[in-house]
Amino acid sequence: MTRNRVSLAMPVSFLFALGLGVIANAQYLISTKAGFVNRVEGEVYVLRADGEDDEKGRASLGTQLRAGDRLSVAANSFAEALLNPGSYLRLGENTEVRAVSVDLDSVRFELIKGSVIAEIGQIDKKTPIEIMTPHGALTIAKPGLLRIDTKESATLVAVRQGEIYLGTRSDFASKESLKITHGKVVNLTGSGQPGPADIAKLDKDAIDKFDAWSFNRAQSLTAANVKALSRSGVLTAGWYRDPFFNFYTFVPSRSWFWSPYWFGFFNNYRDTYGYSPYYYIGSYYRSQGGSASGASGASGATVSPRVVSGIDRGAVSRATDHRPIGADFGSGSRGSGHSSGDSSSPSTSSPRATSAPNASHGASSPSHGASGGGIRGRAQ
């Protein structure tokens, strides 16, 4: 069974190498474009750039954004779109974005209003992602996690992992952009580069229901990866749709991959041995889509808001055999040991006995608003 599934996926790699945008083998997504809608909850709409009379249609799993299209999310609703391999753009309620360019070598989105969370797992610094806001552009050239909230007079950008560069892709290429490192919140006003007074320390304990939803999505994606591997044993790298979860999860091209939320993704079931994220205590994740009101684990308790916001880098119990404390997220492969430098034998540490925050924590924090692809695995 495993052999057949892998052999069916072989033409997919070949098609991708030719740059063909197709969906093949039902379970595997091959696309040369970013902006593939992977999850919708509630009312989510797409307005096509070439449509007539500004008529919006309902967006759903499989909606592919084209250049100029707009994706809008109503109240009490959320959406997730695929970007580069292992990377996602999540939209909070009352949010609208425009796909400026969906080509993988020039991904560019515009945040028109609302809040987005960008989870960037892998990226080539030669092809950075640009996000335009009402008060200035920013460029992402390294893996990381950030949240952007628009206000009437400013846009707040919270860099939770990694780093960003203020300015366009052209500014970044000419080294004219300003770097903002993790743990900082920058206030964009549209009046030139921000000064020291516009950059503050991130409130690591502030979360809202959009943060909790994004965390739940990260949990669901790793659950789908592990469950698919439990049936198949081995999967070909790329975006893989698990029918139980009904969305596409990430399969890395190397043995294992740690997301900015510190959840693991694998391409071989043997590498999941000892892996214990919060939801996974003897059984699979209870909620396929996650909960908008809080990120719940199997034990029903609450984890630190710092974990949910993606800031806690010390949650070594989520993965017990690959990642040393303080390691950077990214990919690794088996050989004469793991490239992360950790021991190849499983740790005996157990998952934390706590699980998820609820949305009441830090909702009034100034760092957050009230609202809160040719996509194949590439090892860095």
QUIBELHU-V544316 format. One record per pair of residues at least 24 apart in sequence whose C-alpha atoms are under 7 Angstrom apart, sorted by the first residue. I is the first residue (numbers start at 1). GAP is how many residues later the second one is. D is the distance in whole Angstrom. If there is no record, write none. Layout:
I&GAP&D  I&GAP&D
This chain:
2&230&5  2&231&6  2&232&7  6&229&6  6&230&6  9&227&7  16&358&7  21&353&7  27&213&5  27&214&5  27&215&7  28&211&6  28&212&5  28&213&6  29&210&5  29&211&6  30&343&7  30&344&6  30&345&6  31&342&5  31&343&4  31&344&6  32&71&7  32&72&7  32&341&6  32&342&3  32&343&6  33&69&5  33&70&5  33&71&6  33&340&5  33&341&5  34&48&6  34&49&5  34&50&7  34&68&5  34&69&6  34&70&6  34&73&7  34&339&4  35&29&6  35&30&5  35&46&5  35&47&6  35&48&6  35&67&6  35&338&7  36&26&6  36&27&6  36&28&4  36&29&6  36&45&5  36&46&5  36&337&6  37&24&5  37&25&6  37&26&5  37&27&6  37&43&6  37&44&4  37&45&6  38&24&6  38&42&6  38&43&5  38&44&6  38&209&6  38&210&6  39&40&5  39&41&5  39&208&7  40&38&6  40&39&4  40&40&7  41&36&5  41&37&5  41&38&6  42&34&7  42&35&4  42&36&7  43&30&6  43&31&5  43&34&6  44&28&6  44&29&5  44&30&6  44&35&7  45&26&6  45&27&5  45&28&6  46&24&6  46&25&5  46&26&6  47&24&7  65&34&7  66&33&7  66&36&7  67&32&5  67&33&5  67&34&5  67&35&6  68&30&6  68&31&5  68&32&5  69&29&6  69&30&6  70&26&7  70&27&6  70&28&4  70&29&6  71&25&6  71&26&5  71&27&6  72&24&4  72&25&7  82&291&6  83&290&6  84&39&7  84&289&6  84&291&6  85&37&6  85&290&5  85&291&5  85&292&5  85&293&7  86&34&7  86&35&5  86&36&6  86&164&6  87&32&5  87&33&4  87&34&5  87&35&7  88&30&6  88&31&5  88&32&6  89&27&7  89&28&6  89&29&5  89&30&6  90&26&5  90&27&5  90&28&6  91&24&6  91&25&5  91&26&7  92&24&6  92&118&6  92&279&6  92&280&6  93&278&6  94&277&7  104&270&7  113&37&6  114&35&6  114&36&6  114&257&7  115&33&6  115&34&4  115&35&6  115&256&6  115&257&6  116&31&6  116&32&5  116&33&7  117&29&6  117&30&4  117&31&6  118&27&6  118&28&5  118&29&6  119&25&6  119&26&5  119&27&7  119&141&7  120&24&5  120&25&6  121&138&5  121&139&6  128&41&7  130&38&6  130&39&6  135&53&6  135&54&5  135&55&4  136&31&7  136&52&7  136&54&6  137&29&6  137&30&5  137&31&6  138&26&7  138&27&6  138&28&4  138&29&5  138&30&6  139&25&6  139&26&5  139&27&6  139&28&6  139&29&6  139&30&6  140&24&5  140&25&6  144&116&6  145&115&6  149&219&6  149&220&5  153&36&6  154&33&6  154&34&5  154&35&5  155&32&6  155&33&5  155&34&7  156&29&7  156&30&6  156&31&5  156&32&6  156&211&7  157&28&5  157&29&5  157&30&7  158&26&6  158&27&4  158&28&7  158&44&7  158&209&7  159&24&6  159&25&6  159&26&6  160&150&7  160&151&6  161&99&7  161&150&7  185&182&7  202&165&7  203&164&7  204&102&6  204&107&7  205&100&5  205&101&6  205&157&6  206&99&7  206&155&6  206&156&4  206&157&6  206&159&6  207&98&6  207&102&6  207&152&7  207&154&6  207&155&5  207&156&6  208&151&4  208&152&6  208&153&6  208&154&7  208&155&5  208&164&6  209&83&6  209&84&5  209&85&6  209&150&4  209&163&7  210&82&7  210&162&5  211&97&7  211&98&6  212&80&6  212&81&7  212&82&5  212&83&5  212&96&6  212&147&7  213&77&7  213&78&6  213&79&5  213&81&7  213&82&7  215&80&6  215&93&6  216&74&5  216&75&7  216&79&5  217&72&7  217&73&6  220&68&6  220&69&6  220&70&7  221&28&5  222&41&6  222&42&6  222&43&6  223&61&7  223&62&6  224&25&6  225&24&6  225&25&7  225&26&7  225&40&6  229&39&7  229&40&5  230&39&6  233&35&6  233&36&5  234&33&6  234&34&5  234&35&6  235&32&5  235&33&7  236&31&7  237&30&7  237&139&6  237&140&5  238&137&6  238&138&4  238&139&5  239&136&7  239&137&7  245&43&6  251&126&7  252&125&5  252&126&7  253&124&5  253&125&6  253&126&6  254&77&7  254&78&6  254&79&5  254&125&6  255&77&6  255&78&4  255&79&6  256&75&6  256&76&5  256&77&6  257&73&5  257&74&4  257&75&6  258&71&5  258&72&5  258&73&6  259&70&6  259&71&7  260&50&7  260&69&6  261&49&5  262&67&7  263&55&7  264&55&7  274&45&7  274&46&5  274&47&6  274&72&6  275&43&7  275&44&5  275&45&6  276&41&7  276&42&5  276&43&6  276&44&7  276&75&6  277&41&4  277&42&7  277&74&7  278&40&7  278&73&6  278&74&7  278&77&6  293&65&6  293&66&6  294&62&6  294&63&6  294&64&4  294&65&6  295&61&4  295&62&6  295&63&7  296&59&6  296&60&5  297&58&5  297&59&6  299&54&7  299&55&7  299&56&7  300&55&6  301&53&5  301&54&5  301&55&6  302&52&5  302&53&4  302&54&4  302&55&5  303&51&5  303&52&4  303&53&4  303&54&5  304&53&6  305&52&6  317&32&6  317&33&6  317&34&5  317&35&7  318&33&6  320&26&6  320&27&5  320&29&6  321&24&6  321&25&4  321&26&5  331&48&6  331&49&7
